[in-house]
């Protein structure tokens, strides 16, 4: 896990930039709240709002990101009022919390914006439980959230908007369907059931901190699309919390709630959340745990028993999520992964076609956007395959085949990136062999993605590598070889699917 966090590639230093910008944006938000005379509780609320805005708003373009950020109060403010108003009515409060949870997951059917607004609404309800918000505090909290979103947006969209110099981000969305065939509908029902189980267990463990269990269930469901992904994510959430609690105690307790060193630890936790989120969910949860412990220290309620209760509640929430995805309208890992792999392969062909068109003289063709889409799709494939390649997976044969698929898809991506680099060279010229090679790539992808593909069907023959061939041809031949080798692991007997839990 340490290797994954510190050695994983960071193209363009985007993770580093994101982490540093988050520290600046959230830090500015808290400072603005303090200068406005807000209380510590309001400043914490504003800081969390800024963190959510920077972390969850992931639309494809900067303009869409700005619009979604501006819409966050419309999703969060009514929920803040609802949660605060139900503070003294436990049954109504619990029912409302579960309803917000289910609707928040269901909103993901509308893409990144729905995902962001649903998450902000849920966390608004969660925050009121965390800070025991009462109706009389709402005006101050509204002001703090508004100021914090303005401050963090000033950093994100004004002072340091590095995305303006990058191609539009590719945000893959799951295949859609109708009714219960739609993944987001199933997940909304699963999350509500899992949340109800977590809430019941949480109340049995603590009538004051029960919301931790519900929060754990929610975060286990974020960015997952199958039961296998959810099971792995639940395990990693508990592991990250388990690691974070003793280290958090060792770091936070000696501070005795001192403002300046606590702020430094919180800043380090924020950076860790943003820097590790894309490569290690365990270390992201570790960062969240240390940061939460520091906030409890600032609020004067930190003690070891409280953090142990948090671990127990987290386990209860993760268990609730796992039971829900296993027993309620399960979405199989096989179906989810097969769909993502086919989309990635079709994107490989699209990237190749764009590069070939550019090499043949087209001035409008360009594979850069397709490359970004391919990287995003491969990220989804890796996430979907995580249950099989996990070190604790008992399915050794499938684990080996899943690892082979990942390695070959990475090879495809590397060859496509190389081809795009060659195509970007103005000196590169068209060769008649390029068209033939691209046709073979298209035929290979069709053979791999055809709905009625035969078992272990082959792909068109590949000419031997030609010594001294142009770089574009070399990349195309490498791509053909990788596609040919993918036929074996992907064309498995349907009775023994490549992916399955």
N, C-alpha and C positions, 0 to 999 in steps of 0.2 A: 504493500500500500504506500509506503514511503517513496518507493521508486516511481510509482504512478504519479504521485503528487509533484515530486521535484524534478523528474527527468522527462516527463511527458512533453512532447513538442508544444510550443506556443507560437504558431506562425504569426508574424507581425506583432508579437508580444501583446496580443489582444487580451489574454487573461490578466497579464500584468497591468495593462492600461485600465482594464475594467476594475480591478481591485483598488488601484490607486485613486481612480476617479470616484469610486464609491466612498472611500475614506474622506475625500475632500467634500463631496456632495452632502454626505450625512453629517460630517463635522460642521459644515456651514449651516445646515438646517438647525442643529442643536444650538449653535452660537446665536443664530437669529432669534430662536425661541427665548434664549436666556436674555438677550438684549431687549426683547419685548416685554420682559418681566413675568414670563410664564413660570409656573411651578415646575418642580422636578418631574412630577407625574406627566404634565403636559409636554415637557421637553422630551421625555422618553417616548411618549405617543408620537410626537412629531418625528423623532429620529427613526422609529419603526416604520412610519409611513414613507419616509424618504428611502429607507432601505428597500421596502417592497416596490416602490416605484422604479428604482434603479435595477432591481433584481428580476422582477416579473414582467416588465414591459418589453416585449421582444418582437415587435412588429417588423416587417421586412424593410420598411423605409423609415428614415428619420422623421418625415412628416407624419406618418402613421403613428410612430412612437409618441410624438408630441401630442397628437389628438387623444390617444389612449390615456396618457398621463393627465391631460386636462379633464378627462371623464372620470377619473378615479374617485373624486369626492362625491359624484353623483351615485356611485355604488357604495361608498363607505359611510357617508354621513347618515343616511336613513337607518343603516344597520347599527351604527353607534347609538342613535336615539332609541331604537327598538331594544337593544341589549341593556342600555342603562335604565329604560323604563320598566323592564321586566326583572330588575335586580332582586326585588323582594317577592317574586312569584316563580318559584323554582320549576314547577311543572310547565308553565307557559314558556319560561326561559329555555328549558331543555328542548321543548318541541320546536321553538323558533330556531334554536341553534342547529338542530338536525335539518330543518327546512332550508336554512341558509347554506348548509353544507351540501345538500343534494342539488340545490339550484346552482351553486358555485361550480360543481363538477359538470352538471348538464350544460352550463354556458360554454364549455370548451368546444361544443359543436360549431360555434361561430368563430373558431380559429384563435389566433394569438390574443386578439382583443377581448374575446369572451373569457379566455383563460385568465388574463390579467385582472379583469373586473371581478370575476368570480373569486379569485384568490384574495383580492383586496377586501371584498365584502366579508369573506369568512374571517380574515385576520382582524377586521374591525370588531367583529363580535368577540373573537378570542381575546383581543387586547382589553376590552372592557372587563372581562373576567380576570385577566392577569393583574389589572390595576384597580379592580373593584370600583369601577366608574359609577357615579351617581348622576341623575339628571341635572343637578345644579352645576356640574362640572362641564357640561356639554359645550357651552359657548367658548370656554377657554380651549377645550380640545379641538373644536372646529378651527379656531384661529391658529393653533399650533400646527395642525395638519396642513392647512392652506399655506402658511408661511414656509413650512418644511418642503412641501412639493414645489413651491416657487423657487426656493433656494437650491434644491437639488436639480431642478430643471435648468436653472441658470448655469450650473456647472455642466450638466449633460448636453444641453442643446446650444449653449453659448460659449463658455470658456474652453471646453475641451470636447468638442463633438468630432472625434476622430472618425466616426462612421461616414461622415460626408465624403471622405476621400476613398471609401471602399465601395465595392459593388454591393448592390442591395442584398441584404441577408436572405438566405433561403430558409424558409420555415415550413418544413414538411408537415402536412396534416394527414391524419389517418383516413383510410378509405371510408367512405360514407355508406350509409344504408338507410333503412326505414324502420321505425319502431324499435323493437328489441334487437334487430340486426345491427343497429348503430352502436358502436363501442361506447360513445359518451353516454347514451341512455342506460346501457347496462352498468357502466361505472357509477353513474349517479345513484342508481338503486343500490349497488354494492356499497358505495360510500355511506349512504344513509343507514343501511343495516349495520355496517361495521362501526359507524359512529354511535349508533344506539347501543351496541354491545360494549364499546369502549366507555360510553357515558355511564352505563350501569356499573361496570367494573370500577371506573374512576370514583364514583360516589361511594362505593363500598370501601375503597382505599382511603378516601379523604373527601369530606364534604366541602373543604375549602379549595383544594387544588385539583378537583376532578377534571377540569378542562384540559389538563396536560394530556390525558389519555385521548380525548377527542382530537386535540391538535396533532398528536402522533399519527392517528388514523388518517387525518387529512393529508399530512405531508407524505405519508407512504403512498398515497394515490397519485400524487403530483407527478406528471411526466411518465406515467406507466400506461400500458395498453393491453396487458395480458396478466393472467394469474402468476405466471413464472416471474415476470418483472416485479410484480407486487411482492411476492414472497422474498425475493432477493433484497428488495429495497427495505422491507420490514426488518430483515436480519441486519442489514447495514446500519439502519437507524439505531437499533438497540446497541450495536457494537460501537458506533460513534459516541453515543451517550455514555456507555460504560467506560470508554477511554477518557472522555472529556471530564467526567466528574472528579476523579482523584487529582488530575492535573489542574483542573479549575480550582479545587480547594487549596492545593499547594500554592497556587499563584495569587488567588483572590483573598483568602483569609488574612495573610499578613498585611494587606493594604488597609484593613479596618475601615473600608468605605471612603478612603481619602479620594477626593475628586480628581486630581490631576493624574496620579498613577492609574486610577480606575479607568479614566478616559483613554489612556494609552492602551490598556489591555483591551478595551472595547474596540478601539481602532484596529488593533491587530486581529481581533476576532472578525471584524467586518472584512478586512482584507482577505483573511483566510476563507471566508464564505465565498467571496467572488472569485478568488484565484483557484480554488479547488473544486468548485461546483461542477465544472465540465469534465473533470477527470476522476474524481473520487467522492462519491456520496458520503462515505464513512468519514472522511476528513472534513467535509463540509459540516456534517452534523456535530463533529468534534468542535469545530469553530463556533457553531451556534451554542453548544453547551457551555463552553467557557465564557462566551459573551453573556449568556443568560445568567450565569452565576455571578458575574461582575455586576450586572444590573441589580440583582437581588442584594448584593453587597452595598450598592449605592442607596437602595431603598431601605437598608437596615434590617433585612429579614433573613439574611443568609446564615445557614448552619448546615452541618453535614447531614442531619436527619432530613432536612428539606430536599437536599440534592438526591439522597437515596430514594425519597418518595418520588421524585421526578423520574428516576430510573425505573421504578416499579410501574408508574403510570405510563411511561413510554412503552414498556413491555406489554402492558395491557392493551394499549392502543394499537400497537403493531399486531398483536394477536387477533384483535377484533378485525383488522383489515384482512389478515390472512384467512380467517374463517369465512369472511364475506366473499372473497374472491374464489375460494375453493367450493363454496356451497351454493352461492346465489348467482345464477346466470353466468357461469364461468366463461371467460374468453381464453381459448387455448393459445399457448405459446406458438404451436405449430402454424396455426392459421395466420397469426399476427406476423410472425417472422417471414413466412413465405411471401406475404404481400409486400413487405418492406424490401426483401431481396429482389423481387421482380421489378419493383419501381427503381431500385438502384441500378439494375442491369439495363433497363430501358434508358435511364439517364446516361449510362456509359455510352450507349449507341448515339444518343443525342449530342453528347460532347464530341464524339468522334466525327459526326456529320458536320458540326459547326466548324471544327478545326480543318476538316478536309475542304469545306467550302472556302474558308479563309485562304488556304494554300492554293486553291484554284483561281484566286483573284477576286473573290467577293470582298467588298469594302464594308458590308453591313454585318456579315457573319462574325461572331466572336464567341468563343467557348467560356469566357470568364464567368458569366452568370450561371451557366450549366455546371461548371466546376464547383461553384459555391453550393449549388443544389445537391450535387453528388456528395460533397462532404457532409452536408446535413443528413442526407439519406443514410449514408454509411454510419453516422452517429446513431441513428435510430436502429439500424441493423445490429450494431454492437450492443445497444441497450436491450434489444429484444433477445439476443443470444446470451445475455449475461447469465440467465439461470443455468445454461448448459456448461459454459466455460468457467463457472464458479469453482474454486478449489474444492468445495465440499460436495460437488455434484456426484452422485453415485452412478450416473449413466455414462460409463466410460467410453463406450463405442460412439454414442451420440456426441459426447464431449469432443472426441477426436475429430469427428466429421465437422462439427461446428467450428472448431479451431481452424480446420482446413479451409472452410468457406470464408472465414474472416481473413485469413492470410491471402487467399486468392483475390478477394474483393479489394484488399489493400493494394495488391499488385496491379489490378485493373486501374485503380485510382492513380497510382504512381505513373503508369504508362500514359494515361490520359493527360495528367498534368504535364508530362514531358512533351507529349504531342502538342498541347496547347502552347507551351513555351516556344516550340519550333515554329508553330503557325504565327506567333506574334512577331517573328523576325521578318522585317520587310524584304530581306534578301532571299528568303525561302521561295522556291519556285514550284510550280505544279509538276507532278510526275504522273504519267498515265497509270503507273502501278498503284498510286494512292487510291484511285477510285475502286480498283479491283479489291484492294485490301479492305476498304471501308464496306464494300458489299459483303465480303466474307464476315466482317464483324457484325453487320446487321443480321446475316443469316444465323450466326452463332447465337446472338441474343434471342432471336425468334425461336430457335430450337430449345433454348433454356427456359423461356417464359411462356411457351405455348400451353394453353389449358389442358390439352390432351397429349402432352409430351410423353413419349414412350419411355419405358424404364431403361435407364442407362443409354439413352439415345446419344449418338455421336454428333459432332458438329462438322462442318465442311473442312476438307483437308487444308493443311497449312503448309505453304511452301517452305523449303529450308531457308534458314537465315542467310542472307546474301552478304558476303564479305564486302565491306565498303559501301553498303547501302546507305542512303541518306538517313539522317536521324529520324525523320518522320516515319519512314518505313520500318526502321528498327523498333520504334515505339508501337507501331501497329502490329508487327509480328509478335512482340511481347504480349500485347493485349490479346491477340488471337490464341496464343498458347495458354494464357490464364483462363480464358473463356472455355477452351477445350477441356482443361483440367477440372473446371467447375461441374462438368456434366456428371462425373461419377458421384460426388457427394449430394448433388441436388436431385439426381434421378434415382432415388432410393425406392425400394419396395414400399407402396403405400401402407402396408401393414406394419412397417417399421420406419415411421417418418423420421426425417432428419431432426426435426424439432418436436418435442413433446414432453409434457410434464404430467 
